Amino acid sequence: MTFTIKANLIDIISKEIYPAEIVVSDKKITSIKRIEETLNTYILPGFIDAHVHIESSMLVPSEFARIAVKHGTVGTISDPHEIANVLGIAGVDYMIENAGKVPFHFYFGAPSCVPATQFETAGAVIDSEGIHQLLSRKEIVYLAEMMNFPGVIYNDEEVHKKLAFAKQYKKPIDGHAPGLMGEEMKTYFDAGITTDHECFGYTEALEKLKHGVKVMIREGSAAKNFDTLIPLLKDFPDQIMFCCDDKHPDNLLESHINDHVKRALKAGHDLYDVLRAASYNIVKHYNLPIGLLQIGDNADFIEINNLEDFTILKTYINGELVAENGKSFIESVEAPIVNNFSCNLKQPSDFKLKSEGEKIRFIETLDGQLITHEIQTETLVIEGFAESNIEEDILKIAVVNRYKDSPVATAFIKNFGLKNGAIASCVAHDCHNIVVVGTNDEDICKAVNAVIKTKGGISLATETEELVLELPIAGIMTNLPAEEVAELYIQLDRRAKELGSKLRAPYMSLSFMALLVIPELKLSDKGLFNGKSFEFTDVFVK
């Protein structure tokens, strides 16, 4: 198929804008000719998400693509470690197979940390030989985020084998080093790791950039680092990439990387620096065949109305019009059910925590951040058991092993704000056990059992109600259309806020409270964990 487009071409290679006639033939750009015409629209390279976990949208890749193209996204660098922690390499294969059914550029990595640590229970393990197997495949383009930074720094043999295989196949290695600075930071990145999407402070990111690290500016549903880090784009334009990391379905319907672009331009940043952070820098770093609007490139580009509104009019992938004026032409495809879920219903007594001290240490959640703080306070004791202190907003949190029956891990958390009821989810990075926060054991148990009954989902429970969004695929995704998933998610999110939560995204924040590799204090199915010292700690201060 051959067709011609006339528009003002934004050439991010030569850094100029000019009216042009572009000819597309057999999925490629075969001609670009400058013309003397006054044209109203602009064309530019399509956007790429430099780091995302598709699973966090609760959508399968094909459904994620159907929505993302509306926002001008043509590709993603996707780390499938969420499903890999449930199903292992078979989960990675599931993502690749489903992604191949739609016209979209998905590029998957080999999940480097399955499980992320030895201090939690996952559904599968991918060792160094499994990483070797994955990296040998052409559809695996990089070694995904190396979360085990202590293993890198202190020369864990298995960790360094994984790094060595990536180097053997000449594939980039993604980093994950929140808060790491100084000599430990240098040791970590000198091991061959080249990126970091976990910078939550300006000074931290600046130090990493000066060391040569590529910093990804992240703005997702829970972690929001854009405002803090975007000033760095001016001085380090070749080292900045845009990513979302995690995007819940309601937010994905609203925007994707186009939001980064609009906000960066509004903040006064150079047009070409911004667009390169959304496309060129990513293509070059990962050596991708995604087109950049040059002769001979794949015809991957978008058309916008103007440089002020930056409204996406059309999205093309491999010369195919996949979206126009907010309508996606990618159709939903069949996605079979796969899962790994085996635990029995719980009783309220399973969540009891016998008091063992006058003080407890609890997790302080920070809105818009994945990091947490460790705080200590007096224990509220009723009939010998430590209980939620609703007035002080110190609520009970628990993690339930979804893969087998085992004792429930229980602790306390602040800033979820619930005055009644409980919310639960087995979208719980990275092992995807069931995490729950609530005001009393009965509602906590009810919310957990709602997830167990459906073998995956997010839920809300009070004495009089029970709501659940079922996620039957690996317990973390659904094959429902994105719009339907978003509507159900919005209902749960709204109801959680009606129960008192002040968090912008309570379920997304909840999903990171079991992620042990993000400091400072988190909870796994095996107990309370200090992410700084990388060891378990007691709930009670003794």
One Martini backbone bead per residue (centre of mass of N, CA, C, O) as a GRO file, in nm:
protein
  542
    1MET     BB    1   0.096   0.037   0.022
    2THR     BB    2   0.026   0.375  -0.096
    3PHE     BB    3   0.097   0.704   0.051
    4THR     BB    4   0.015   1.056   0.124
    5ILE     BB    5   0.160   1.327   0.324
    6LYS     BB    6   0.069   1.653   0.451
    7ALA     BB    7   0.304   1.839   0.657
    8ASN     BB    8   0.458   1.945   0.935
    9LEU     BB    9   0.784   1.859   0.991
   10ILE     BB   10   0.938   1.705   1.274
   11ASP     BB   11   1.285   1.709   1.293
   12ILE     BB   12   1.482   1.546   1.542
   13ILE     BB   13   1.757   1.535   1.397
   14SER     BB   14   1.784   1.837   1.257
   15LYS     BB   15   1.608   2.047   1.401
   16GLU     BB   16   1.328   2.089   1.219
   17ILE     BB   17   1.069   2.279   1.041
   18TYR     BB   18   0.862   2.159   0.759
   19PRO     BB   19   0.709   2.141   0.475
   20ALA     BB   20   0.567   1.817   0.367
   21GLU     BB   21   0.607   1.522   0.160
   22ILE     BB   22   0.495   1.195   0.239
   23VAL     BB   23   0.599   0.865   0.152
   24VAL     BB   24   0.424   0.551   0.171
   25SER     BB   25   0.575   0.214   0.140
   26ASP     BB   26   0.569  -0.081   0.269
   27LYS     BB   27   0.594   0.058   0.576
   28LYS     BB   28   0.764   0.290   0.446
   29ILE     BB   29   0.977   0.562   0.404
   30THR     BB   30   1.044   0.685   0.067
   31SER     BB   31   0.960   1.004   0.102
   32ILE     BB   32   1.096   1.349   0.137
   33LYS     BB   33   0.939   1.669   0.064
   34ARG     BB   34   0.978   1.983   0.011
   35ILE     BB   35   0.736   2.248   0.047
   36GLU     BB   36   0.522   2.530  -0.075
   37GLU     BB   37   0.316   2.530   0.200
   38THR     BB   38   0.025   2.575   0.391
   39LEU     BB   39   0.006   2.407   0.702
   40ASN     BB   40  -0.182   2.282   0.995
   41THR     BB   41  -0.012   2.030   1.051
   42TYR     BB   42   0.171   1.769   1.234
   43ILE     BB   43   0.467   1.563   1.219
   44LEU     BB   44   0.590   1.282   1.421
   45PRO     BB   45   0.719   1.081   1.625
   46GLY     BB   46   0.638   0.837   1.808
   47PHE     BB   47   0.576   0.714   2.113
   48ILE     BB   48   0.769   0.594   2.406
   49ASP     BB   49   0.789   0.364   2.662
   50ALA     BB   50   1.076   0.306   2.857
   51HIS     BB   51   0.890   0.194   3.115
   52VAL     BB   52   0.678  -0.099   3.155
   53HIS     BB   53   0.394  -0.257   3.315
   54ILE     BB   54   0.133  -0.388   3.170
   55GLU     BB   55  -0.011  -0.537   3.410
   56SER     BB   56  -0.091  -0.267   3.573
   57SER     BB   57  -0.348  -0.221   3.383
   58MET     BB   58  -0.500  -0.512   3.370
   59LEU     BB   59  -0.396  -0.563   3.079
   60VAL     BB   60  -0.342  -0.683   2.797
   61PRO     BB   61  -0.143  -0.590   2.546
   62SER     BB   62  -0.362  -0.554   2.322
   63GLU     BB   63  -0.533  -0.355   2.502
   64PHE     BB   64  -0.322  -0.145   2.560
   65ALA     BB   65  -0.273  -0.064   2.263
   66ARG     BB   66  -0.563   0.031   2.194
   67ILE     BB   67  -0.518   0.288   2.382
   68ALA     BB   68  -0.231   0.413   2.336
   69VAL     BB   69  -0.269   0.514   2.034
   70LYS     BB   70  -0.448   0.761   2.104
   71HIS     BB   71  -0.169   0.902   2.240
   72GLY     BB   72   0.084   0.825   2.032
   73THR     BB   73   0.163   0.537   2.085
   74VAL     BB   74   0.403   0.279   1.939
   75GLY     BB   75   0.571   0.194   2.211
   76THR     BB   76   0.746  -0.049   2.431
   77ILE     BB   77   0.924  -0.105   2.734
   78SER     BB   78   0.882  -0.433   2.864
   79ASP     BB   79   0.829  -0.563   3.191
   80PRO     BB   80   0.733  -0.911   3.275
   81HIS     BB   81   0.761  -0.961   3.602
   82GLU     BB   82   0.478  -1.003   3.703
   83ILE     BB   83   0.406  -1.270   3.551
   84ALA     BB   84   0.673  -1.416   3.622
   85ASN     BB   85   0.610  -1.439   3.936
   86VAL     BB   86   0.376  -1.647   3.862
   87LEU     BB   87   0.486  -1.821   3.568
   88GLY     BB   88   0.734  -1.734   3.440
   89ILE     BB   89   0.825  -1.795   3.123
   90ALA     BB   90   0.530  -1.845   3.042
   91GLY     BB   91   0.449  -1.547   3.090
   92VAL     BB   92   0.625  -1.419   2.877
   93ASP     BB   93   0.502  -1.575   2.639
   94TYR     BB   94   0.218  -1.462   2.671
   95MET     BB   95   0.287  -1.167   2.606
   96ILE     BB   96   0.413  -1.208   2.327
   97GLU     BB   97   0.172  -1.344   2.190
   98ASN     BB   98  -0.039  -1.123   2.234
   99ALA     BB   99   0.123  -0.882   2.111
  100GLY     BB  100   0.135  -1.018   1.811
  101LYS     BB  101  -0.188  -0.942   1.740
  102VAL     BB  102  -0.083  -0.641   1.706
  103PRO     BB  103  -0.019  -0.305   1.593
  104PHE     BB  104   0.274  -0.304   1.783
  105HIS     BB  105   0.565  -0.201   1.978
  106PHE     BB  106   0.690  -0.464   2.147
  107TYR     BB  107   0.946  -0.472   2.413
  108PHE     BB  108   1.108  -0.726   2.578
  109GLY     BB  109   1.226  -0.850   2.881
  110ALA     BB  110   1.436  -0.999   3.114
  111PRO     BB  111   1.362  -1.098   3.419
  112SER     BB  112   1.595  -1.055   3.684
  113CYS     BB  113   1.367  -1.074   3.944
  114VAL     BB  114   1.272  -1.414   4.005
  115PRO     BB  115   1.253  -1.313   4.255
  116ALA     BB  116   1.341  -1.019   4.401
  117THR     BB  117   1.351  -1.197   4.667
  118GLN     BB  118   1.401  -1.420   4.956
  119PHE     BB  119   1.153  -1.263   5.139
  120GLU     BB  120   0.947  -1.418   4.942
  121THR     BB  121   0.654  -1.540   4.766
  122ALA     BB  122   0.646  -1.702   4.467
  123GLY     BB  123   0.544  -1.876   4.162
  124ALA     BB  124   0.849  -1.830   4.061
  125VAL     BB  125   1.166  -1.907   3.884
  126ILE     BB  126   1.450  -1.713   3.746
  127ASP     BB  127   1.740  -1.798   3.655
  128SER     BB  128   2.030  -1.769   3.484
  129GLU     BB  129   1.942  -1.979   3.271
  130GLY     BB  130   1.677  -1.839   3.203
  131ILE     BB  131   1.808  -1.577   3.110
  132HIS     BB  132   1.972  -1.701   2.886
  133GLN     BB  133   1.733  -1.803   2.722
  134LEU     BB  134   1.598  -1.526   2.677
  135LEU     BB  135   1.845  -1.358   2.556
  136SER     BB  136   1.868  -1.551   2.294
  137ARG     BB  137   1.622  -1.397   2.206
  138LYS     BB  138   1.508  -1.161   1.979
  139GLU     BB  139   1.246  -1.058   2.151
  140ILE     BB  140   1.477  -0.999   2.358
  141VAL     BB  141   1.632  -0.669   2.432
  142TYR     BB  142   1.667  -0.700   2.756
  143LEU     BB  143   1.759  -0.641   3.089
  144ALA     BB  144   1.575  -0.611   3.340
  145GLU     BB  145   1.544  -0.476   3.626
  146MET     BB  146   1.793  -0.451   3.879
  147MET     BB  147   1.685  -0.484   4.206
  148ASN     BB  148   1.947  -0.633   4.320
  149PHE     BB  149   2.172  -0.425   4.447
  150PRO     BB  150   2.325  -0.592   4.658
  151GLY     BB  151   2.414  -0.816   4.456
  152VAL     BB  152   2.591  -0.629   4.290
  153ILE     BB  153   2.776  -0.498   4.510
  154TYR     BB  154   2.832  -0.807   4.659
  155ASN     BB  155   2.875  -1.036   4.441
  156ASP     BB  156   2.654  -1.209   4.334
  157GLU     BB  157   2.670  -1.476   4.133
  158GLU     BB  158   2.387  -1.484   3.999
  159VAL     BB  159   2.368  -1.189   3.921
  160HIS     BB  160   2.637  -1.181   3.745
  161LYS     BB  161   2.539  -1.382   3.536
  162LYS     BB  162   2.314  -1.209   3.418
  163LEU     BB  163   2.494  -0.976   3.330
  164ALA     BB  164   2.678  -1.146   3.143
  165PHE     BB  165   2.460  -1.231   2.938
  166ALA     BB  166   2.394  -0.948   2.839
  167LYS     BB  167   2.677  -0.889   2.733
  168GLN     BB  168   2.700  -1.126   2.537
  169TYR     BB  169   2.429  -1.008   2.373
  170LYS     BB  170   2.429  -0.696   2.367
  171LYS     BB  171   2.231  -0.603   2.611
  172PRO     BB  172   2.069  -0.406   2.792
  173ILE     BB  173   2.068  -0.268   3.134
  174ASP     BB  174   1.847  -0.228   3.380
  175GLY     BB  175   1.759  -0.024   3.647
  176HIS     BB  176   1.729  -0.025   4.033
  177ALA     BB  177   1.810   0.263   4.256
  178PRO     BB  178   1.678   0.380   4.519
  179GLY     BB  179   1.885   0.626   4.667
  180LEU     BB  180   2.147   0.568   4.529
  181MET     BB  181   2.480   0.660   4.637
  182GLY     BB  182   2.789   0.700   4.566
  183GLU     BB  183   2.981   0.422   4.572
  184GLU     BB  184   2.744   0.228   4.533
  185MET     BB  185   2.645   0.349   4.272
  186LYS     BB  186   2.901   0.303   4.106
  187THR     BB  187   2.914  -0.004   4.138
  188TYR     BB  188   2.645  -0.067   4.009
  189PHE     BB  189   2.688   0.078   3.720
  190ASP     BB  190   2.976  -0.055   3.660
  191ALA     BB  191   2.830  -0.342   3.592
  192GLY     BB  192   2.642  -0.232   3.322
  193ILE     BB  193   2.439  -0.032   3.410
  194THR     BB  194   2.224   0.233   3.238
  195THR     BB  195   1.958   0.269   3.418
  196ASP     BB  196   1.691   0.484   3.581
  197HIS     BB  197   1.342   0.497   3.734
  198GLU     BB  198   1.393   0.558   4.074
  199CYS     BB  199   1.413   0.857   4.099
  200PHE     BB  200   1.312   1.088   4.381
  201GLY     BB  201   1.559   1.287   4.342
  202TYR     BB  202   1.751   1.537   4.223
  203THR     BB  203   2.033   1.472   4.338
  204GLU     BB  204   2.035   1.179   4.261
  205ALA     BB  205   1.998   1.214   3.953
  206LEU     BB  206   2.244   1.397   3.906
  207GLU     BB  207   2.460   1.193   3.991
  208LYS     BB  208   2.387   0.981   3.777
  209LEU     BB  209   2.424   1.154   3.525
  210LYS     BB  210   2.730   1.219   3.581
  211HIS     BB  211   2.788   0.896   3.553
  212GLY     BB  212   2.600   0.818   3.276
  213VAL     BB  213   2.313   0.784   3.333
  214LYS     BB  214   1.993   0.689   3.239
  215VAL     BB  215   1.709   0.887   3.296
  216MET     BB  216   1.382   0.820   3.404
  217ILE     BB  217   1.085   0.990   3.374
  218ARG     BB  218   0.827   0.945   3.606
  219GLU     BB  219   0.457   0.896   3.537
  220GLY     BB  220   0.218   0.754   3.720
  221SER     BB  221  -0.024   0.644   3.939
  222ALA     BB  222   0.188   0.658   4.191
  223ALA     BB  223   0.455   0.749   4.056
  224LYS     BB  224   0.573   1.102   4.090
  225ASN     BB  225   0.865   1.267   3.919
  226PHE     BB  226   0.844   1.501   3.718
  227ASP     BB  227   0.872   1.775   3.873
  228THR     BB  228   1.154   1.705   3.997
  229LEU     BB  229   1.317   1.612   3.708
  230ILE     BB  230   1.269   1.801   3.453
  231PRO     BB  231   1.506   2.012   3.485
  232LEU     BB  232   1.730   1.803   3.365
  233LEU     BB  233   1.682   1.828   3.056
  234LYS     BB  234   1.854   2.074   2.979
  235ASP     BB  235   2.153   1.937   3.061
  236PHE     BB  236   2.038   1.613   2.976
  237PRO     BB  237   1.899   1.533   2.686
  238ASP     BB  238   2.055   1.245   2.618
  239GLN     BB  239   1.959   1.103   2.922
  240ILE     BB  240   1.649   1.127   2.868
  241MET     BB  241   1.345   0.953   2.967
  242PHE     BB  242   1.019   0.838   2.922
  243CYS     BB  243   0.787   0.715   3.183
  244CYS     BB  244   0.542   0.513   3.376
  245ASP     BB  245   0.557   0.194   3.461
  246ASP     BB  246   0.257   0.260   3.593
  247LYS     BB  247  -0.091   0.194   3.468
  248HIS     BB  248  -0.398   0.252   3.514
  249PRO     BB  249  -0.689   0.232   3.334
  250ASP     BB  250  -0.798   0.521   3.381
  251ASN     BB  251  -0.532   0.670   3.305
  252LEU     BB  252  -0.498   0.549   3.017
  253LEU     BB  253  -0.752   0.684   2.897
  254GLU     BB  254  -0.630   0.980   2.931
  255SER     BB  255  -0.308   0.891   2.917
  256HIS     BB  256   0.044   0.918   2.844
  257ILE     BB  257   0.325   1.040   2.709
  258ASN     BB  258   0.177   1.301   2.622
  259ASP     BB  259   0.186   1.428   2.906
  260HIS     BB  260   0.484   1.478   2.925
  261VAL     BB  261   0.506   1.659   2.679
  262LYS     BB  262   0.312   1.885   2.757
  263ARG     BB  263   0.448   1.960   3.031
  264ALA     BB  264   0.732   2.025   2.922
  265LEU     BB  265   0.644   2.252   2.731
  266LYS     BB  266   0.499   2.427   2.947
  267ALA     BB  267   0.784   2.454   3.106
  268GLY     BB  268   0.992   2.542   2.849
  269HIS     BB  269   1.102   2.324   2.681
  270ASP     BB  270   1.259   2.192   2.435
  271LEU     BB  271   1.120   2.036   2.177
  272TYR     BB  272   1.352   1.831   2.102
  273ASP     BB  273   1.411   1.726   2.383
  274VAL     BB  274   1.130   1.614   2.437
  275LEU     BB  275   1.097   1.423   2.185
  276ARG     BB  276   1.351   1.254   2.246
  277ALA     BB  277   1.250   1.146   2.526
  278ALA     BB  278   0.993   1.003   2.356
  279SER     BB  279   1.210   0.847   2.138
  280TYR     BB  280   1.512   0.864   2.033
  281ASN     BB  281   1.662   0.775   2.298
  282ILE     BB  282   1.527   0.494   2.299
  283VAL     BB  283   1.603   0.382   2.025
  284LYS     BB  284   1.914   0.405   2.070
  285HIS     BB  285   1.950   0.246   2.335
  286TYR     BB  286   1.778  -0.027   2.218
  287ASN     BB  287   1.792  -0.068   1.914
  288LEU     BB  288   1.540   0.020   1.736
  289PRO     BB  289   1.299  -0.005   1.454
  290ILE     BB  290   1.176   0.253   1.510
  291GLY     BB  291   1.058   0.525   1.369
  292LEU     BB  292   1.197   0.883   1.279
  293LEU     BB  293   1.128   1.022   1.007
  294GLN     BB  294   1.297   0.863   0.783
  295ILE     BB  295   1.437   0.749   0.524
  296GLY     BB  296   1.358   0.395   0.560
  297ASP     BB  297   1.166   0.395   0.773
  298ASN     BB  298   0.938   0.321   0.966
  299ALA     BB  299   0.586   0.405   0.971
  300ASP     BB  300   0.619   0.589   1.267
  301PHE     BB  301   0.355   0.816   1.343
  302ILE     BB  302   0.227   1.148   1.408
  303GLU     BB  303  -0.063   1.365   1.428
  304ILE     BB  304  -0.110   1.713   1.484
  305ASN     BB  305  -0.243   2.024   1.526
  306ASN     BB  306  -0.037   2.162   1.744
  307LEU     BB  307   0.210   2.309   1.970
  308GLU     BB  308  -0.002   2.372   2.202
  309ASP     BB  309  -0.210   2.131   2.232
  310PHE     BB  310  -0.122   1.843   2.124
  311THR     BB  311  -0.324   1.688   1.945
  312ILE     BB  312  -0.419   1.374   1.857
  313LEU     BB  313  -0.511   1.259   1.536
  314LYS     BB  314  -0.278   1.046   1.444
  315THR     BB  315  -0.179   0.691   1.413
  316TYR     BB  316   0.120   0.523   1.301
  317ILE     BB  317   0.196   0.172   1.209
  318ASN     BB  318   0.354   0.058   0.956
  319GLY     BB  319   0.144   0.248   0.782
  320GLU     BB  320  -0.090   0.220   0.991
  321LEU     BB  321  -0.400   0.320   1.086
  322VAL     BB  322  -0.476   0.308   1.447
  323ALA     BB  323  -0.560   0.623   1.490
  324GLU     BB  324  -0.850   0.864   1.525
  325ASN     BB  325  -0.982   1.097   1.709
  326GLY     BB  326  -0.990   0.878   1.964
  327LYS     BB  327  -0.984   0.625   1.767
  328SER     BB  328  -0.951   0.285   1.762
  329PHE     BB  329  -0.839   0.017   1.523
  330ILE     BB  330  -0.791  -0.175   1.745
  331GLU     BB  331  -0.878  -0.493   1.824
  332SER     BB  332  -0.999  -0.717   2.014
  333VAL     BB  333  -0.863  -1.010   2.165
  334GLU     BB  334  -0.803  -1.316   2.249
  335ALA     BB  335  -0.761  -1.427   2.607
  336PRO     BB  336  -0.646  -1.658   2.786
  337ILE     BB  337  -0.652  -1.847   3.076
  338VAL     BB  338  -0.409  -1.792   3.336
  339ASN     BB  339  -0.269  -1.957   3.639
  340ASN     BB  340  -0.159  -1.914   4.008
  341PHE     BB  341  -0.385  -2.040   4.254
  342SER     BB  342  -0.347  -2.158   4.615
  343CYS     BB  343  -0.596  -2.085   4.845
  344ASN     BB  344  -0.775  -2.049   5.124
  345LEU     BB  345  -0.995  -1.940   5.315
  346LYS     BB  346  -1.042  -1.702   5.561
  347GLN     BB  347  -1.012  -1.580   5.895
  348PRO     BB  348  -1.019  -1.331   6.119
  349SER     BB  349  -0.803  -1.471   6.309
  350ASP     BB  350  -0.560  -1.455   6.096
  351PHE     BB  351  -0.530  -1.121   6.172
  352LYS     BB  352  -0.419  -1.149   6.435
  353LEU     BB  353  -0.224  -0.948   6.687
  354LYS     BB  354  -0.019  -0.998   6.930
  355SER     BB  355   0.093  -0.832   7.186
  356GLU     BB  356   0.470  -0.729   7.232
  357GLY     BB  357   0.429  -0.409   7.290
  358GLU     BB  358   0.416  -0.056   7.337
  359LYS     BB  359   0.546  -0.056   7.045
  360ILE     BB  360   0.534   0.040   6.699
  361ARG     BB  361   0.616  -0.023   6.367
  362PHE     BB  362   0.541   0.173   6.072
  363ILE     BB  363   0.401   0.249   5.769
  364GLU     BB  364   0.469   0.531   5.562
  365THR     BB  365   0.281   0.670   5.333
  366LEU     BB  366   0.345   0.825   5.006
  367ASP     BB  367   0.213   1.033   4.802
  368GLY     BB  368   0.349   0.958   4.486
  369GLN     BB  369   0.515   0.716   4.621
  370LEU     BB  370   0.720   0.422   4.691
  371ILE     BB  371   0.825   0.521   4.924
  372THR     BB  372   0.896   0.488   5.275
  373HIS     BB  373   0.840   0.504   5.627
  374GLU     BB  374   0.965   0.477   5.955
  375ILE     BB  375   0.748   0.448   6.239
  376GLN     BB  376   0.670   0.529   6.583
  377THR     BB  377   0.431   0.392   6.826
  378GLU     BB  378   0.173   0.332   7.006
  379THR     BB  379  -0.011   0.070   7.117
  380LEU     BB  380  -0.319  -0.068   7.031
  381VAL     BB  381  -0.495  -0.239   7.294
  382ILE     BB  382  -0.723  -0.529   7.265
  383GLU     BB  383  -0.735  -0.800   7.442
  384GLY     BB  384  -0.408  -0.840   7.356
  385PHE     BB  385  -0.442  -0.681   7.080
  386ALA     BB  386  -0.343  -0.540   6.796
  387GLU     BB  387  -0.484  -0.236   6.662
  388SER     BB  388  -0.650  -0.021   6.499
  389ASN     BB  389  -0.607   0.347   6.462
  390ILE     BB  390  -0.830   0.548   6.330
  391GLU     BB  391  -0.771   0.834   6.447
  392GLU     BB  392  -0.448   0.797   6.351
  393ASP     BB  393  -0.423   0.629   6.086
  394ILE     BB  394  -0.362   0.321   6.199
  395LEU     BB  395  -0.347   0.039   6.009
  396LYS     BB  396  -0.406  -0.264   5.897
  397ILE     BB  397  -0.170  -0.493   5.749
  398ALA     BB  398  -0.170  -0.755   5.492
  399VAL     BB  399  -0.020  -1.074   5.385
  400VAL     BB  400  -0.119  -1.324   5.142
  401ASN     BB  401  -0.065  -1.629   5.040
  402ARG     BB  402  -0.155  -1.755   4.709
  403TYR     BB  403   0.013  -2.044   4.670
  404LYS     BB  404  -0.034  -2.103   4.984
  405ASP     BB  405  -0.078  -2.217   5.295
  406SER     BB  406  -0.018  -1.959   5.541
  407PRO     BB  407   0.077  -1.741   5.741
  408VAL     BB  408  -0.007  -1.428   5.826
  409ALA     BB  409   0.102  -1.105   5.756
  410THR     BB  410   0.133  -0.843   6.010
  411ALA     BB  411   0.064  -0.484   6.032
  412PHE     BB  412   0.131  -0.127   5.988
  413ILE     BB  413  -0.041   0.179   5.858
  414LYS     BB  414  -0.016   0.504   5.697
  415ASN     BB  415  -0.249   0.711   5.492
  416PHE     BB  416  -0.520   0.566   5.397
  417GLY     BB  417  -0.788   0.675   5.579
  418LEU     BB  418  -0.975   0.474   5.680
  419LYS     BB  419  -1.301   0.445   5.859
  420ASN     BB  420  -1.385   0.191   5.682
  421GLY     BB  421  -1.304  -0.109   5.613
  422ALA     BB  422  -1.158  -0.264   5.304
  423ILE     BB  423  -0.863  -0.324   5.098
  424ALA     BB  424  -0.774  -0.533   4.808
  425SER     BB  425  -0.483  -0.710   4.648
  426CYS     BB  426  -0.300  -0.901   4.377
  427VAL     BB  427  -0.171  -0.632   4.297
  428ALA     BB  428   0.157  -0.716   4.419
  429HIS     BB  429   0.452  -0.614   4.430
  430ASP     BB  430   0.593  -0.890   4.266
  431CYS     BB  431   0.435  -1.162   4.367
  432HIS     BB  432   0.118  -1.140   4.407
  433ASN     BB  433  -0.005  -1.120   4.659
  434ILE     BB  434  -0.215  -1.044   4.924
  435VAL     BB  435  -0.318  -0.711   4.988
  436VAL     BB  436  -0.422  -0.540   5.300
  437VAL     BB  437  -0.645  -0.272   5.418
  438GLY     BB  438  -0.782  -0.202   5.756
  439THR     BB  439  -1.006  -0.158   6.043
  440ASN     BB  440  -1.086  -0.475   6.047
  441ASP     BB  441  -1.093  -0.819   6.044
  442GLU     BB  442  -1.357  -0.873   5.895
  443ASP     BB  443  -1.307  -0.693   5.642
  444ILE     BB  444  -1.036  -0.803   5.566
  445CYS     BB  445  -1.134  -1.093   5.515
  446LYS     BB  446  -1.350  -1.025   5.303
  447ALA     BB  447  -1.156  -0.900   5.091
  448VAL     BB  448  -0.973  -1.147   5.057
  449ASN     BB  449  -1.197  -1.357   4.976
  450ALA     BB  450  -1.277  -1.215   4.714
  451VAL     BB  451  -1.006  -1.284   4.577
  452ILE     BB  452  -1.000  -1.592   4.615
  453LYS     BB  453  -1.266  -1.665   4.465
  454THR     BB  454  -1.139  -1.528   4.181
  455LYS     BB  455  -0.831  -1.565   4.151
  456GLY     BB  456  -0.828  -1.253   4.143
  457GLY     BB  457  -0.793  -0.903   4.243
  458ILE     BB  458  -0.998  -0.630   4.345
  459SER     BB  459  -1.115  -0.494   4.666
  460LEU     BB  460  -1.418  -0.434   4.875
  461ALA     BB  461  -1.509  -0.398   5.234
  462THR     BB  462  -1.794  -0.427   5.437
  463GLU     BB  463  -2.053  -0.514   5.626
  464THR     BB  464  -2.258  -0.449   5.349
  465GLU     BB  465  -2.013  -0.500   5.136
  466GLU     BB  466  -1.897  -0.626   4.796
  467LEU     BB  467  -1.616  -0.564   4.589
  468VAL     BB  468  -1.505  -0.675   4.247
  469LEU     BB  469  -1.219  -0.712   4.035
  470GLU     BB  470  -1.159  -0.938   3.806
  471LEU     BB  471  -0.830  -1.136   3.767
  472PRO     BB  472  -0.772  -1.428   3.590
  473ILE     BB  473  -0.490  -1.338   3.477
  474ALA     BB  474  -0.263  -1.426   3.705
  475GLY     BB  475  -0.433  -1.225   3.903
  476ILE     BB  476  -0.370  -0.926   3.714
  477MET     BB  477  -0.570  -0.983   3.469
  478THR     BB  478  -0.782  -0.906   3.184
  479ASN     BB  479  -1.020  -0.968   2.896
  480LEU     BB  480  -1.139  -0.707   2.910
  481PRO     BB  481  -1.226  -0.416   2.825
  482ALA     BB  482  -1.089  -0.121   2.914
  483GLU     BB  483  -1.349   0.040   2.976
  484GLU     BB  484  -1.465  -0.166   3.179
  485VAL     BB  485  -1.230  -0.172   3.374
  486ALA     BB  486  -1.227   0.129   3.443
  487GLU     BB  487  -1.512   0.143   3.563
  488LEU     BB  488  -1.460  -0.057   3.795
  489TYR     BB  489  -1.218   0.090   3.915
  490ILE     BB  490  -1.356   0.361   3.976
  491GLN     BB  491  -1.556   0.250   4.181
  492LEU     BB  492  -1.343   0.156   4.386
  493ASP     BB  493  -1.191   0.422   4.419
  494ARG     BB  494  -1.433   0.591   4.513
  495ARG     BB  495  -1.511   0.416   4.759
  496ALA     BB  496  -1.242   0.443   4.912
  497LYS     BB  497  -1.275   0.755   4.944
  498GLU     BB  498  -1.548   0.742   5.097
  499LEU     BB  499  -1.394   0.583   5.341
  500GLY     BB  500  -1.123   0.811   5.351
  501SER     BB  501  -0.928   0.822   5.130
  502LYS     BB  502  -0.650   1.051   5.018
  503LEU     BB  503  -0.545   0.906   4.795
  504ARG     BB  504  -0.510   0.915   4.457
  505ALA     BB  505  -0.414   0.583   4.453
  506PRO     BB  506  -0.486   0.337   4.658
  507TYR     BB  507  -0.431   0.075   4.485
  508MET     BB  508  -0.151   0.147   4.384
  509SER     BB  509  -0.023   0.189   4.658
  510LEU     BB  510  -0.086  -0.094   4.767
  511SER     BB  511   0.086  -0.255   4.546
  512PHE     BB  512   0.374  -0.142   4.700
  513MET     BB  513   0.374  -0.265   5.007
  514ALA     BB  514   0.542  -0.546   4.892
  515LEU     BB  515   0.804  -0.385   4.791
  516LEU     BB  516   1.119  -0.448   4.910
  517VAL     BB  517   1.315  -0.269   4.703
  518ILE     BB  518   1.163  -0.030   4.852
  519PRO     BB  519   1.207   0.196   5.054
  520GLU     BB  520   1.188   0.124   5.391
  521LEU     BB  521   0.896  -0.010   5.451
  522LYS     BB  522   0.768  -0.349   5.432
  523LEU     BB  523   0.540  -0.626   5.324
  524SER     BB  524   0.540  -0.962   5.344
  525ASP     BB  525   0.445  -1.296   5.378
  526LYS     BB  526   0.699  -1.309   5.608
  527GLY     BB  527   0.717  -0.988   5.673
  528LEU     BB  528   0.879  -0.733   5.800
  529PHE     BB  529   1.071  -0.487   5.597
  530ASN     BB  530   1.400  -0.360   5.547
  531GLY     BB  531   1.525  -0.181   5.264
  532LYS     BB  532   1.807  -0.091   5.380
  533SER     BB  533   1.914  -0.360   5.535
  534PHE     BB  534   1.786  -0.619   5.418
  535GLU     BB  535   1.566  -0.700   5.657
  536PHE     BB  536   1.405  -0.811   5.904
  537THR     BB  537   1.142  -0.687   6.123
  538ASP     BB  538   0.974  -0.575   6.391
  539VAL     BB  539   0.677  -0.452   6.491
  540PHE     BB  540   0.795  -0.455   6.771
  541VAL     BB  541   0.937  -0.258   7.015
  542LYS     BB  542   1.221  -0.379   7.230
   0.00000   0.00000   0.00000
